[in-house]
């Protein structure tokens, strides 16, 4: 057995039959752009985004065994580092060239924020270097449904959900070479810059560092309240604390506020997250403590 030096995504350890069953993909697995689009859509619409382990007082583990156990076997959801840890391993197993990238979630702000989001730069094997690679983002919770070609100014409509990529502004006055990309999404209020990223390679060990901050820092938004999302061609469901919002591809929205006791049933009905009884009680207790505070 050779030593794991930390490179690559351990695709040889993926339980492919279990993963394919979880996301409902029974089509071709040849490493082509068509397969990539189908897998991306299947993953994005099957496995929800959620940070509930933090609310329940448990660490977020990023080993491939832990991620498969949680997202595939239980099944639960996760946030970007879990989703893209798993998806990178799946794509590597199938023969794609996979490079992880780190993004700064901006949601329209001009303020410089830390890198807290994981994305994947993916190229089918043998694809000419002068052809655009693909940006995969299965771990944001709000799409895209399918990968986006890394082409300046390209705008796509995916079942009514609209996204565009464009070259970003230089993020450092000292190093113009760090100018990167921006991903924009059409929201009810118009086009919003969702996140920025540069083309610097990120590794598994970097995921561990980012994950520690996101899951433990009091400055992280994910340590303050439950945040879950489920994205589909017809609806985007978001549970932010006790506020449930549903947005359609036409950007119409419906919002209502839930009682803490309603959260477990809502997670099951809107997000396909079925908590064990003890975890359901723990989440209700956590939310009551927030309200009491």
Secondary structure as GFF3:
##gff-version 3
##sequence-region A 1 293
A	DSSP	three_ten_helix	11	13	.	.	.	ID=ss1
A	DSSP	alpha_helix	16	23	.	.	.	ID=ss2
A	DSSP	alpha_helix	33	46	.	.	.	ID=ss3
A	DSSP	beta_strand	49	50	.	.	.	ID=ss4
A	DSSP	alpha_helix	52	55	.	.	.	ID=ss5
A	DSSP	alpha_helix	64	67	.	.	.	ID=ss6
A	DSSP	pi_helix	68	73	.	.	.	ID=ss7
A	DSSP	alpha_helix	80	94	.	.	.	ID=ss8
A	DSSP	beta_strand	97	105	.	.	.	ID=ss9
A	DSSP	beta_strand	117	123	.	.	.	ID=ss10
A	DSSP	beta_strand	134	136	.	.	.	ID=ss11
A	DSSP	beta_strand	148	149	.	.	.	ID=ss12
A	DSSP	beta_strand	155	158	.	.	.	ID=ss13
A	DSSP	beta_strand	161	167	.	.	.	ID=ss14
A	DSSP	three_ten_helix	176	178	.	.	.	ID=ss15
A	DSSP	beta_strand	181	187	.	.	.	ID=ss16
A	DSSP	beta_strand	190	197	.	.	.	ID=ss17
A	DSSP	alpha_helix	204	216	.	.	.	ID=ss18
A	DSSP	three_ten_helix	221	223	.	.	.	ID=ss19
A	DSSP	beta_strand	227	231	.	.	.	ID=ss20
A	DSSP	beta_strand	236	240	.	.	.	ID=ss21
A	DSSP	beta_strand	243	247	.	.	.	ID=ss22
A	DSSP	beta_strand	253	257	.	.	.	ID=ss23
A	DSSP	three_ten_helix	260	262	.	.	.	ID=ss24
A	DSSP	alpha_helix	263	271	.	.	.	ID=ss25
A	DSSP	alpha_helix	277	292	.	.	.	ID=ss26
###
